Amino acid sequence: MKIKTDHKYREILYWDDLTEKEQEEFDWEYAENSGFFRYKKEVYCLEDFMRVFRGDALHTLNWDGVKGDPWSSGVIVRLSDYGNGVMVGRCYS
């Protein structure tokens, strides 16, 4: 598995931090209570990421979540120790 990341933590954003156009992309009830981040000109919601479980290849590499198919490619996240930032990367098989 190949992982590409810049190893920098991004600030976790909240509903009011998003532009009106970005908010329109998330049309669900719990969006206002979720965390978001910007990565490669897109906005992601942390609620959309599947937790990486112990024993999973991404878990052994200290990643916390994945969006997409982790066996071919996907966006991966690692939360900071204090939960105020998120490191983002891409995984490829």
N, C-alpha and C positions, 0 to 999 in steps of 0.2 A: 504494500500500500504506500502510495506517495502522498505526502502532505505538503501543501504550499501555504505559508503564512508569513506575515511580517513580524510576528511575535510582539506586537504592540496591542495594548488594551484600549478599546474604544469605550467612550462614555455610554452608559445605559440611559436611554431617553425615555420620557414618559409622554403620555397622550398630548399634553399641552405643549411639548417641545416639537411636535410634528407640525408640518405645514398643513393647511386645509386640504390640499391635494393629496398629501400622504395619508391623512386621516381617512379620506374617501376610499383608499385601498383596503381598509380594514373595517368591514361593515358587520361587526358582531358585538353582542352585548358586553362581553368582558374585556374588550379592547382598551377601555379607559383605565383599567386596573393592571394592564400588562406593561412589560418592559420592551423597548425597541432599540434597534441600533441601525446605523447606516453602514453599508459595505458595498463597495464597487457601484455606487450610484443607485443602490436599491435600499429600501427600508425593510427590515426583517422584524418580526415579532418573536420574542423568546418562547411564547406559547406554542409556536409552530414546530419547535424542535423536539425530537424524540430523545429521551434520556438514554445515555450510553450506559449499559449495565456492566457490572464487574465480570471480567473474563473476556469481554468483547475486545477486539484488537484496538479499537479507538480508546477504550478505557485504560488499557495498559500503556498507552501513550499520553495519558492524562487529559483527554478531551471529555467534556461533560455531555454534549448533545450533538445531534446530527439532523439535518433536514435534507431529504433526498434519499437516494439509494446508496448506503455506505459500501456496497460491494462493487459499484461502478464509479459513482462520483456523488459528491454532496458538499454542502456547506457545514462546517463543524464549528463548535463554540467551546470555549473554556471560560468559566466564570472566575473573576478575581477572588482572592481570599476573603475580601470584605463585601463581595457582591455588588460593587459599584462600577464594575467594568467588565467587558467581555472581549476576549481574544477571539479572532475569527480566522478561519482558514478554509481551504478546499482540500478534499481528499479524492484521490483517484486510485483505481486499481490497475 
